[in-house]
Amino acid sequence: MFNLLIFLLERVGVIVTVAFVMTRFPYFRRMINRLDITRTQRLSVMIMFGLFGIIGTYTGFTVSTESPEFSTVSGVLAESEAIANSRVIGIIIAGLLGGVRLGMGAGLIAGFHRYLLGGFTALSCALSAVISGLIAGLVHRRIKDDDRRMRVSTAIFTAMLGETVQMIIILLLSRPFDQAFLLVQAIGVPMIVANGIGSGLFILIIRTVMDEEEKTGALASKKSLRLAELTIQHLRKGLSFESAQATCEILYREVNARAVAITDQQNILAHVGAAGDHHHSGVPIQTEATRRVLKTGALFIAGEEEILCREAGCPLKAVIIAPLKRRDETIGTLKFYFRSKKEISHVMIELMRGLSSLLSQQLEIAEAERLHSLAKEMEIKALQSQMSPHFLFNALNTIGSLIRIDPGKARKLVNSLGRFIRQNINGSESAWTTLGAELEQVKSYLEIEEARFVDKLKVCYEIDEQAFGYPIPPLTLQPIVENAIRHGLRGMDKNCRIRISAILEGDQVHVTIEDNGSGIAEERSKLLGKKLLPSEQGLGMALYNVNRRLIMQAGTQSALQITSAVNKGTAVGFVLTRSKREAENG
């Protein structure tokens, strides 16, 4: 009995090989993790485990009730012969991992084969193979979904239970009974113990291999995320010589590679590490391997024969080349160089895959931010370039009427109009100006408006001199002042007043334009500047545009604040700070 146990355990080496091979199949991994697989894949696994059971039969030993000797299985058995084998291992594992159908299917395949070999236990062994698959499948159902990995102890217990049931079936069905009893007495305990250990070992190997691979992947992912975090500030500026150089220097310090390089679609942007004397940035791409990655968009590992460095004695003999993508287009490559392919580990390959993906995402974000910034800049310029045609027509009409009666004043207004238009054009070409320059433009505008109102309009200025240098988006004050005159003072024949103030409080300037006009209803004043409001007087476009530019350029804290009371007037205010402009310049 003890010798048979030793012989059976020796055959466990086959189990190790089969278990490792099975972990190479993706659908087998999905089944282990209790994930759904297709019917075709399930049938493949069933046949695979059925064949595993057949292998377990052939790697067993022929046992005769008439002789104490054991021999290898070679063909059809004599009537007095049976087989001590590890057939049940494949069947048990199939049921534990795949359920009742898979277990019974594998048992049917292995059991039918055993029946064809003959012997006085042929029917008993064939039937017990199917029942073992059923038992394992029922155990599978009892395993909770959150316990996705099979326990080794569960596999050992189930296999021992399956073998015990087989011994009972042999005693119940095999005849003559005395031979069945002698057989069970000789092989029962060895087979129960050996197959229990074998099933546990099978599960242990699978779990170990997959856990190690998951651990390797987790380590690579962790390092990829760390490196992405270190390089994000550079690649967010896009793929350039400067960003590539900074990124390569970081990667070279953190990765165990002989050299690190980044290319775009035509040139080497940066090379840091060994062979820097002849691997230069700024030169065209030299290797066909890099062009291959640019064309296919797939990671590639090249040896010395693919690198084809022209420099004799170059220490770079192997390289991993990964694509850098933007919106599915390969725009460059990331390259890790090594002294030989032996230095390229599975961990390094997984690290490269993760880095390639993360750096590509950073480049996509950089492009999206660039396009957003461009769109924002174009919108700002469009808003800044809008000049009220009403003001221009009114100014020309006023100048025209003064040419004959007061040429001197007309000439003065022409100068004011020219100055105003020049400031308007200059403002549309820059993102920022100063509060002092804005006030000069407002004064040019008001000189023309005061000529139209003929002493009916009085403008009061209350400005802190220290506020003149504060940054402000161009063409901010004039549209607010124009809006006050056109709408706030509309219909008034006398005592029209506008007050412009810029009061310094701490590091902020509070700018306010007030009028003493007809005012605005409370419901409308709450929405004014935040959305277009159709009315007989217009859409509120001027204040809407100004508010949009203030928010986009100076931040939400600088949004327009509008307070108004019917028949008492309106005040439009906002806040300026230095920090926003300094941040953009920095």
Backbone hydrogen bonds, N-H to C=O, Kabsch-Sander energy under -0.5 kcal/mol:
donor,donor_aa,acceptor,acceptor_aa,energy
5,L,1,M,-1.9
6,I,2,F,-2.1
7,F,3,N,-2.4
8,L,4,L,-2.6
9,L,5,L,-2.3
10,E,6,I,-1.7
11,R,7,F,-0.9
11,R,8,L,-0.6
12,V,9,L,-1.4
13,G,10,E,-1.1
14,V,11,R,-1.4
15,I,11,R,-0.6
15,I,12,V,-0.6
16,V,12,V,-1.5
17,T,13,G,-1.7
18,V,14,V,-2.5
19,A,15,I,-2.8
20,F,16,V,-2.1
21,V,17,T,-2.3
22,M,18,V,-2.4
23,T,19,A,-1.3
24,R,21,V,-1.6
25,F,22,M,-1.6
29,R,25,F,-1.8
30,R,26,P,-2.1
31,M,27,Y,-1.8
32,I,28,F,-2.2
33,N,29,R,-2.0
34,R,31,M,-1.6
35,L,30,R,-3.1
42,R,38,T,-2.5
43,L,39,R,-2.5
44,S,40,T,-2.1
45,V,41,Q,-2.3
46,M,42,R,-2.3
47,I,43,L,-2.4
48,M,44,S,-2.4
49,F,45,V,-2.6
50,G,46,M,-2.2
51,L,47,I,-2.7
52,F,48,M,-1.9
53,G,49,F,-2.2
54,I,50,G,-1.9
55,I,51,L,-2.7
56,G,52,F,-2.2
57,T,53,G,-1.5
58,Y,54,I,-2.2
59,T,55,I,-2.0
60,G,57,T,-1.4
61,F,84,A,-2.7
62,T,71,S,-4.7
63,V,82,A,-3.3
64,S,67,S,-0.5
64,S,69,E,-0.7
65,T,80,S,-1.9
67,S,64,S,-0.9
71,S,62,T,-1.4
73,V,58,Y,-0.5
73,V,60,G,-0.8
77,L,117,L,-3.2
81,E,78,A,-1.9
82,A,63,V,-2.6
84,A,61,F,-2.9
85,N,83,I,-0.7
86,S,56,G,-1.5
89,I,86,S,-1.3
90,G,86,S,-0.6
90,G,87,R,-0.5
91,I,87,R,-1.1
92,I,88,V,-3.1
93,I,89,I,-2.6
94,A,90,G,-2.0
95,G,91,I,-2.1
96,L,92,I,-2.7
97,L,93,I,-2.3
98,G,94,A,-2.6
99,G,95,G,-1.9
103,G,99,G,-2.5
104,M,100,V,-3.1
105,G,101,R,-2.3
106,A,102,L,-2.4
107,G,103,G,-2.3
108,L,104,M,-2.4
109,I,105,G,-2.0
110,A,106,A,-2.5
111,G,107,G,-2.7
112,F,108,L,-2.4
113,H,109,I,-1.8
114,R,110,A,-2.0
115,Y,111,G,-2.1
116,L,112,F,-1.7
117,L,113,H,-0.9
117,L,114,R,-0.6
118,G,114,R,-0.5
118,G,115,Y,-1.0
120,F,79,E,-1.1
120,F,81,E,-0.6
121,T,81,E,-0.5
122,A,119,G,-1.7
125,C,121,T,-2.9
126,A,122,A,-2.3
127,L,123,L,-2.6
128,S,124,S,-2.4
129,A,125,C,-1.6
130,V,126,A,-1.3
131,I,127,L,-2.1
132,S,128,S,-2.4
133,G,129,A,-1.7
134,L,130,V,-1.9
135,I,131,I,-2.7
136,A,132,S,-2.5
137,G,133,G,-2.1
138,L,134,L,-2.3
139,V,135,I,-2.0
140,H,136,A,-2.1
141,R,137,G,-1.6
142,R,138,L,-1.0
143,I,139,V,-0.8
143,I,140,H,-0.9
147,D,144,K,-1.1
148,R,146,D,-1.1
150,M,148,R,-0.5
155,A,151,R,-1.7
156,I,152,V,-2.4
157,F,153,S,-2.5
158,T,154,T,-2.5
159,A,155,A,-2.3
160,M,156,I,-2.2
161,L,157,F,-2.3
162,G,158,T,-2.6
163,E,159,A,-2.4
164,T,160,M,-2.1
165,V,161,L,-2.3
166,Q,162,G,-1.9
167,M,163,E,-2.2
168,I,164,T,-1.9
169,I,165,V,-2.6
170,I,166,Q,-2.4
171,L,167,M,-1.9
172,L,168,I,-2.0
173,L,169,I,-2.7
174,S,170,I,-1.9
180,A,176,P,-1.9
181,F,177,F,-3.0
182,L,178,D,-2.2
183,L,179,Q,-2.5
184,V,180,A,-2.6
185,Q,181,F,-2.3
186,A,182,L,-1.6
187,I,183,L,-2.9
188,G,184,V,-2.1
191,M,187,I,-2.4
192,I,188,G,-2.3
193,V,189,V,-2.6
194,A,190,P,-2.9
195,N,191,M,-2.3
196,G,192,I,-1.5
197,I,193,V,-2.5
198,G,194,A,-2.8
199,S,195,N,-2.3
200,G,196,G,-2.1
201,L,197,I,-2.6
202,F,198,G,-2.3
203,I,199,S,-2.1
204,L,200,G,-2.4
205,I,201,L,-2.6
206,I,202,F,-2.1
207,R,203,I,-2.7
208,T,204,L,-2.6
209,V,205,I,-2.7
210,M,206,I,-2.4
211,D,207,R,-2.8
212,E,208,T,-2.4
213,E,209,V,-2.1
214,E,210,M,-2.6
215,K,211,D,-2.6
216,T,212,E,-2.5
217,G,213,E,-2.7
218,A,214,E,-2.7
219,L,215,K,-2.5
220,A,216,T,-2.4
221,S,217,G,-2.6
222,K,218,A,-2.7
223,K,219,L,-2.4
224,S,220,A,-2.5
225,L,221,S,-2.6
226,R,222,K,-2.0
227,L,223,K,-2.7
228,A,224,S,-2.6
229,E,225,L,-2.2
230,L,226,R,-1.8
231,T,227,L,-1.9
232,I,228,A,-1.2
234,H,231,T,-1.3
235,L,231,T,-2.4
236,R,232,I,-1.9
237,K,234,H,-1.5
238,G,235,L,-2.1
240,S,238,G,-0.9
244,A,240,S,-2.5
245,Q,241,F,-2.0
246,A,242,E,-2.2
247,T,243,S,-2.2
248,C,244,A,-2.7
249,E,245,Q,-2.1
250,I,246,A,-1.7
251,L,247,T,-2.5
252,Y,248,C,-2.6
253,R,249,E,-1.5
254,E,250,I,-1.6
255,V,251,L,-2.5
257,A,255,V,-2.1
258,R,337,Y,-2.2
259,A,337,Y,-1.0
260,V,272,V,-2.8
261,A,335,K,-2.3
262,I,270,A,-1.9
263,T,333,T,-2.1
264,D,267,N,-2.3
268,I,283,V,-2.8
269,L,262,I,-2.0
269,L,267,N,-0.7
270,A,262,I,-1.7
272,V,260,V,-2.9
274,A,258,R,-2.7
276,G,273,G,-0.8
278,H,275,A,-1.3
279,H,275,A,-2.0
280,H,278,H,-0.9
282,G,268,I,-4.1
283,V,280,H,-0.7
285,I,266,Q,-2.5
289,A,306,E,-0.6
291,R,287,T,-1.4
292,R,288,E,-2.1
293,V,289,A,-1.9
294,L,290,T,-2.3
295,K,291,R,-1.8
296,T,292,R,-3.0
297,G,293,V,-2.7
300,F,321,I,-2.5
302,A,300,F,-0.6
302,A,319,V,-2.7
306,E,303,G,-1.0
307,I,303,G,-2.0
308,L,304,E,-2.2
312,A,310,R,-0.5
314,C,311,E,-1.3
317,K,315,P,-0.9
317,K,338,F,-1.9
318,A,338,F,-1.9
319,V,302,A,-2.4
320,I,336,F,-2.5
321,I,300,F,-3.1
321,I,319,V,-0.5
322,A,320,I,-0.5
322,A,334,L,-2.9
324,L,332,G,-2.8
325,K,323,P,-0.5
326,R,329,E,-2.5
329,E,326,R,-1.4
330,T,328,D,-0.5
331,I,324,L,-2.5
331,I,329,E,-0.7
332,G,324,L,-1.2
333,T,263,T,-1.4
334,L,322,A,-2.7
335,K,261,A,-3.0
336,F,320,I,-2.2
337,Y,259,A,-2.9
337,Y,335,K,-0.5
338,F,318,A,-3.1
343,E,340,S,-1.3
344,I,341,K,-1.4
345,S,343,E,-1.1
349,I,345,S,-2.0
350,E,346,H,-2.4
351,L,347,V,-2.6
352,M,348,M,-2.4
353,R,349,I,-2.2
354,G,350,E,-2.4
355,L,351,L,-2.8
356,S,352,M,-2.6
357,S,353,R,-2.0
358,L,354,G,-2.6
359,L,355,L,-3.2
360,S,356,S,-1.8
361,Q,357,S,-1.8
362,Q,358,L,-1.9
363,L,359,L,-2.0
364,E,360,S,-2.0
365,I,361,Q,-2.4
366,A,362,Q,-2.4
367,E,363,L,-2.2
368,A,364,E,-2.5
369,E,365,I,-2.7
370,R,366,A,-2.2
371,L,367,E,-2.6
372,H,368,A,-2.4
373,S,369,E,-2.8
374,L,370,R,-2.5
375,A,371,L,-2.7
376,K,372,H,-2.7
377,E,373,S,-2.6
378,M,374,L,-2.5
379,E,375,A,-2.4
380,I,376,K,-2.5
381,K,377,E,-2.4
382,A,378,M,-2.2
383,L,379,E,-2.5
384,Q,380,I,-2.8
385,S,381,K,-1.9
386,Q,383,L,-1.0
387,M,385,S,-0.5
392,L,388,S,-1.4
393,F,389,P,-2.6
394,N,390,H,-2.7
395,A,391,F,-2.8
396,L,392,L,-2.3
397,N,393,F,-2.5
398,T,394,N,-2.5
399,I,395,A,-2.6
400,G,396,L,-2.7
401,S,397,N,-2.1
402,L,398,T,-1.3
403,I,399,I,-1.1
405,I,401,S,-0.6
406,D,402,L,-2.6
410,A,406,D,-2.3
411,R,407,P,-2.7
412,K,408,G,-2.0
413,L,409,K,-2.3
414,V,410,A,-2.4
415,N,411,R,-2.0
416,S,412,K,-2.0
417,L,413,L,-3.0
418,G,414,V,-2.8
419,R,415,N,-2.5
420,F,416,S,-2.4
421,I,417,L,-2.7
422,R,418,G,-2.4
423,Q,419,R,-2.3
424,N,420,F,-2.1
425,I,421,I,-2.5
426,N,422,R,-2.6
427,G,423,Q,-2.2
428,S,424,N,-1.5
429,E,425,I,-0.6
429,E,426,N,-1.0
430,S,427,G,-0.8
433,T,472,I,-2.3
435,L,470,Y,-2.0
436,G,468,F,-2.5
438,E,434,T,-2.1
439,L,435,L,-2.2
440,E,436,G,-1.7
441,Q,437,A,-1.8
442,V,438,E,-2.2
443,K,439,L,-2.3
444,S,440,E,-1.9
445,Y,441,Q,-2.3
446,L,442,V,-2.9
447,E,443,K,-2.0
448,I,444,S,-1.1
449,E,445,Y,-1.9
450,E,446,L,-3.0
451,A,447,E,-1.1
452,R,448,I,-1.3
453,F,449,E,-2.2
454,V,450,E,-1.2
455,D,450,E,-0.7
456,K,453,F,-0.7
458,K,496,C,-2.8
460,C,498,I,-2.9
462,E,500,I,-2.8
464,D,502,A,-2.4
467,A,464,D,-1.9
468,F,465,E,-1.4
470,Y,467,A,-1.7
472,I,433,T,-2.4
480,I,476,T,-0.8
481,V,477,L,-2.4
482,E,478,Q,-3.0
483,N,479,P,-2.1
484,A,480,I,-2.0
485,I,481,V,-2.0
486,R,482,E,-3.0
487,H,483,N,-2.4
488,G,483,N,-1.2
489,L,484,A,-1.9
490,R,487,H,-0.6
492,M,489,L,-1.9
496,C,456,K,-2.2
497,R,495,N,-0.6
498,I,458,K,-2.3
499,R,514,E,-2.4
500,I,460,C,-3.2
501,S,499,R,-0.5
501,S,512,T,-2.6
502,A,462,E,-2.5
503,I,510,H,-2.2
505,E,503,I,-0.5
505,E,508,Q,-3.2
508,Q,505,E,-1.7
509,V,576,L,-2.3
510,H,503,I,-2.9
510,H,508,Q,-0.5
511,V,509,V,-0.8
511,V,574,F,-2.6
512,T,501,S,-2.3
513,I,572,V,-2.5
514,E,499,R,-2.7
515,D,570,T,-2.2
516,N,497,R,-1.2
518,S,488,G,-2.0
525,S,521,A,-2.5
526,K,522,E,-1.6
527,L,523,E,-0.6
527,L,524,R,-0.8
528,L,524,R,-1.6
529,G,531,K,-0.6
530,K,527,L,-2.0
531,K,527,L,-1.3
533,L,539,L,-2.9
535,S,538,G,-1.1
538,G,535,S,-0.6
544,Y,540,G,-1.9
545,N,541,M,-2.8
546,V,542,A,-2.3
547,N,543,L,-2.5
548,R,544,Y,-2.2
549,R,545,N,-2.3
550,L,546,V,-2.4
551,I,547,N,-2.2
552,M,548,R,-2.6
553,Q,549,R,-2.5
554,A,550,L,-2.4
555,G,550,L,-0.8
555,G,551,I,-1.0
558,S,555,G,-1.8
559,A,556,T,-1.6
561,Q,573,G,-3.1
562,I,560,L,-0.5
563,T,561,Q,-0.5
563,T,571,A,-2.5
565,A,569,G,-2.1
567,N,518,S,-4.0
568,K,565,A,-2.2
569,G,565,A,-1.5
570,T,515,D,-0.8
571,A,563,T,-3.1
572,V,513,I,-2.5
573,G,561,Q,-2.5
573,G,571,A,-0.5
574,F,511,V,-2.2
576,L,509,V,-2.4
578,R,507,D,-0.6
582,E,578,R,-2.3
583,A,579,S,-2.5
584,E,580,K,-1.8
585,N,581,R,-2.3
586,G,582,E,-2.2
